[in-house]
Amino acid sequence: MEKRIVVTGIGVVSSNAGNEKELIEALEELKEGQSEVDLYSTDGLVSRLGCEIKRPLRYEDECDERTTAVAFEAIDDLYKDQSLRDMIAENSEDVVFSFATSMAGNQNMMRYVNSDTPESDEDFVYIVPDFINKISSKLGVNGPVYTTMSACAAGTAAAGIAFDAIKSGETDVAIVGGTDALTLFSSVGFSALKAIAEDKCRPFDQERSGINLGEASAFIVLEELDHAVARGADIYAEVAGYAAKNEAYHITSPRPDGEGAYIAMKEALEDAEINITDENVYVNAHGTGTKANDTMEIKGIEKLFPDQPNIYVSSTKAITGHCLGAAGSIELAISALALKHQFMPGTFRLDNPLETEGGIHILGAETVHRPVDYVISNSFAFAGNTASIVLRKYAG
């Protein structure tokens, strides 16, 4: 019998929310996380804005990297559910942990680069992959661990690895995690690429000019359905299928006609064995706010759904910022919450939306409450990496 896989736990922290409850409120109210960055000097950069977590991080003093400290905050939120924490502890040797990041290890790397005498500095620790050991220990898991660093598609690709681990019978429980912190390294890089918006980002707007970088962490528990039901788990949504591809078009630019995005979404739906006709579909778009991404993504969605009437699209990066390797993870959490609470987050600051064809509706600057049957969450990245994941409303 085909295994069914459900979401049974969510823990998050972002610039606009300190936990799952606050994230739901932020999505309902479209609370933005943009502010001036204080973590490092923004002199000479295109913009001083970013989606920085301003609240104090409880673990900052004990962690050698901000990325790890942010992850610890999200894990604490995940484990607010004591029954979930107990279940993970009981299955600690078998739980698969699939983790995504882009910037973990960067602070240690930069300390090494900037040190005059790194080899003789007894206080200097340069173990770039050490973050995964710390995070696994914080989770209390000792099973197989996978790390995914396929740039901004990493979070969704990591979810696919966890999904496959359960589907194949390797485990009944998997944890998907994604974490990235704001760094000078990434800010300089995206500024050099002219991808940063001078002001606040405006995904899918005719006047969009680029991204706002953000930082966040999300941890999501995936569980085999019978295992979840047997313990009386709170079920958010069902994960139906995914696809992780590479369009092999350009090192930094997406294919303009949206073919790569189309293939990722199409194959994710095929993996889920879903044929959408008149169901209500919400697409949590990659929606970075760059000229190139937003146009091609809409083209891909239009090609995928040429005739369907109820396809709604928005970008939550307008309020969370672009969280790089953690983008797919925080947006997977958002997608599950949208299904559980039956709402579709709007696209904040959307005044002049791109024109669309057929039944494609770009949601404006207001969250709407309406039936949601399926969510497709997209993550598209540098080097041609594409990933899409399909969730559906859990109906028993």
C-alpha angles and dihedrals in degrees: 000000000000112000118238119213126205139184110246104164140032131185122175146167125182141153091275100036136039096198145358094282092052091047091056089051091046091052092047093049097030091235109189125223099202119125139136111293115247100174095084140357114285094191110138094015124119092248141012090212128103139142098260125173100240099182116094114268111230094212101042094106095051097043122075091211134044090223090065093044091054090049091052090056091054092047090054088054091048090053094052081099101077094191089055091049091050091049092051090049092051091051098035095128093053104038112112114220118202115185134187131196143142104191104035107123093024096109092052090046092052091048087055093046093048097043118103093206109021094155094057099038105108092193094054118100117188107182105133097188093046090100092073091056092050093048093046089050092049089051090047095229128139102176130102115320126204127186123200123196103170090139115246093352092060099097094055093042089052090054089053091054091052091046091053092048091059095038091053093051095248090125143350094222133045134172120215115200136178129180137171133159130203112267136179087232094063094039092054092045096051091042090055089051089052089235097124119098114232089221133017114322121256111198116204092004120131087233097048115140109177148302137310110218116230142183128225146137131216132180120192127186117218117195138181106256099237090048090051095046092048091060095041095247123184103247119208102179144325122260106221107177147321145200131210114193144155122228092195093211109124139344094245109003127075122230103274097222092059094239093134092051090046093053093049093051093042094051092045089056090046090051088052091047089229124151108191117206115152100344121128109259126188116196112203092204128210081236101166097171094243121132092240102044102046096049095048093044092055089049090053092049091048091052091048094049108030096152109019115112105207110055114136123188133191141154119228090190086087087076105023098037122224105307095190111209090011094050095092092046097051089044092050087055090048091049092052091048091050090056095043094048097031102233138120116221114230127229106257118226093014105149105149108027124201113262115258136193132228118353096339111127122186106210114233131218096305132076112237129210110218137125115295118195101168138013125201113196116198131202120180123179150178118287091039097288113157130176135172131180129195124214128181135198110271110241102169 
